[in-house]
Amino acid sequence: MVSGEEYVGKRNFNDPKYILQETTNMLTFLSSCNNVVIYVVSQSMFREELKKILMCPLRMFTVSAKQ
């Protein structure tokens, strides 16, 4: 396991390559998050399916509790 000191200690935060790499990682994650929001706002079918997926674990717990 890599400790926090080893992970941070070996990084050069002023290195342009490191800055570019971290910036592209952040933009990739941001894009993925934005896609979900855009689909929820614009697509009614996506909203319905997302509700089903999010409610599925709750249904499993309520069904097992009734038995």
C-alpha positions as protocol buffer text, in pm:
chain_id: "A"
residue {
  index: 1
  type: MET
  ca { x: 0 y: 0 z: 0 }
}
residue {
  index: 2
  type: VAL
  ca { x: 126 y: 348 z: -83 }
}
residue {
  index: 3
  type: SER
  ca { x: 120 y: 590 z: 205 }
}
residue {
  index: 4
  type: GLY
  ca { x: 12 y: 950 z: 156 }
}
residue {
  index: 5
  type: GLU
  ca { x: 366 y: 1080 z: 204 }
}
residue {
  index: 6
  type: GLU
  ca { x: 507 y: 854 z: -68 }
}
residue {
  index: 7
  type: TYR
  ca { x: 230 y: 944 z: -311 }
}
residue {
  index: 8
  type: VAL
  ca { x: 257 y: 1320 z: -259 }
}
residue {
  index: 9
  type: GLY
  ca { x: 630 y: 1328 z: -195 }
}
residue {
  index: 10
  type: LYS
  ca { x: 724 y: 1197 z: -540 }
}
residue {
  index: 11
  type: ARG
  ca { x: 502 y: 1443 z: -731 }
}
residue {
  index: 12
  type: ASN
  ca { x: 628 y: 1763 z: -885 }
}
residue {
  index: 13
  type: PHE
  ca { x: 318 y: 1982 z: -878 }
}
residue {
  index: 14
  type: ASN
  ca { x: 488 y: 2246 z: -1095 }
}
residue {
  index: 15
  type: ASP
  ca { x: 569 y: 2003 z: -1376 }
}
residue {
  index: 16
  type: PRO
  ca { x: 360 y: 2094 z: -1686 }
}
residue {
  index: 17
  type: LYS
  ca { x: 314 y: 1724 z: -1774 }
}
residue {
  index: 18
  type: TYR
  ca { x: 171 y: 1652 z: -1430 }
}
residue {
  index: 19
  type: ILE
  ca { x: -58 y: 1956 z: -1446 }
}
residue {
  index: 20
  type: LEU
  ca { x: -183 y: 1856 z: -1792 }
}
residue {
  index: 21
  type: GLN
  ca { x: -242 y: 1496 z: -1683 }
}
residue {
  index: 22
  type: GLU
  ca { x: -436 y: 1595 z: -1373 }
}
residue {
  index: 23
  type: THR
  ca { x: -636 y: 1856 z: -1564 }
}
residue {
  index: 24
  type: THR
  ca { x: -739 y: 1604 z: -1830 }
}
residue {
  index: 25
  type: ASN
  ca { x: -836 y: 1354 z: -1556 }
}
residue {
  index: 26
  type: MET
  ca { x: -1055 y: 1616 z: -1389 }
}
residue {
  index: 27
  type: LEU
  ca { x: -1219 y: 1713 z: -1720 }
}
residue {
  index: 28
  type: THR
  ca { x: -1290 y: 1347 z: -1798 }
}
residue {
  index: 29
  type: PHE
  ca { x: -1462 y: 1295 z: -1463 }
}
residue {
  index: 30
  type: LEU
  ca { x: -1653 y: 1621 z: -1500 }
}
residue {
  index: 31
  type: SER
  ca { x: -1773 y: 1519 z: -1844 }
}
residue {
  index: 32
  type: SER
  ca { x: -1902 y: 1187 z: -1711 }
}
residue {
  index: 33
  type: CYS
  ca { x: -2094 y: 1363 z: -1435 }
}
residue {
  index: 34
  type: ASN
  ca { x: -2239 y: 1619 z: -1676 }
}
residue {
  index: 35
  type: ASN
  ca { x: -2366 y: 1348 z: -1910 }
}
residue {
  index: 36
  type: VAL
  ca { x: -2592 y: 1203 z: -1641 }
}
residue {
  index: 37
  type: VAL
  ca { x: -2735 y: 1546 z: -1560 }
}
residue {
  index: 38
  type: ILE
  ca { x: -2796 y: 1624 z: -1928 }
}
residue {
  index: 39
  type: TYR
  ca { x: -2971 y: 1291 z: -1985 }
}
residue {
  index: 40
  type: VAL
  ca { x: -3189 y: 1331 z: -1675 }
}
residue {
  index: 41
  type: VAL
  ca { x: -3298 y: 1677 z: -1784 }
}
residue {
  index: 42
  type: SER
  ca { x: -3359 y: 1596 z: -2150 }
}
residue {
  index: 43
  type: GLN
  ca { x: -3474 y: 1232 z: -2165 }
}
residue {
  index: 44
  type: SER
  ca { x: -3789 y: 1116 z: -1989 }
}
residue {
  index: 45
  type: MET
  ca { x: -3720 y: 747 z: -2066 }
}
residue {
  index: 46
  type: PHE
  ca { x: -3374 y: 777 z: -1910 }
}
residue {
  index: 47
  type: ARG
  ca { x: -3531 y: 930 z: -1596 }
}
residue {
  index: 48
  type: GLU
  ca { x: -3773 y: 640 z: -1563 }
}
residue {
  index: 49
  type: GLU
  ca { x: -3501 y: 377 z: -1606 }
}
residue {
  index: 50
  type: LEU
  ca { x: -3272 y: 560 z: -1363 }
}
residue {
  index: 51
  type: LYS
  ca { x: -3552 y: 561 z: -1103 }
}
residue {
  index: 52
  type: LYS
  ca { x: -3595 y: 186 z: -1150 }
}
residue {
  index: 53
  type: ILE
  ca { x: -3223 y: 124 z: -1105 }
}
residue {
  index: 54
  type: LEU
  ca { x: -3197 y: 343 z: -798 }
}
residue {
  index: 55
  type: MET
  ca { x: -3505 y: 189 z: -636 }
}
residue {
  index: 56
  type: CYS
  ca { x: -3400 y: -171 z: -704 }
}
residue {
  index: 57
  type: PRO
  ca { x: -3187 y: -213 z: -388 }
}
residue {
  index: 58
  type: LEU
  ca { x: -3470 y: -70 z: -179 }
}
residue {
  index: 59
  type: ARG
  ca { x: -3715 y: -317 z: -327 }
}
residue {
  index: 60
  type: MET
  ca { x: -3482 y: -605 z: -244 }
}
residue {
  index: 61
  type: PHE
  ca { x: -3471 y: -498 z: 123 }
}
residue {
  index: 62
  type: THR
  ca { x: -3847 y: -446 z: 150 }
}
residue {
  index: 63
  type: VAL
  ca { x: -3925 y: -782 z: -12 }
}
residue {
  index: 64
  type: SER
  ca { x: -3685 y: -970 z: 216 }
}
residue {
  index: 65
  type: ALA
  ca { x: -3822 y: -789 z: 523 }
}
residue {
  index: 66
  type: LYS
  ca { x: -4178 y: -899 z: 440 }
}
residue {
  index: 67
  type: GLN
  ca { x: -4080 y: -1267 z: 417 }
}
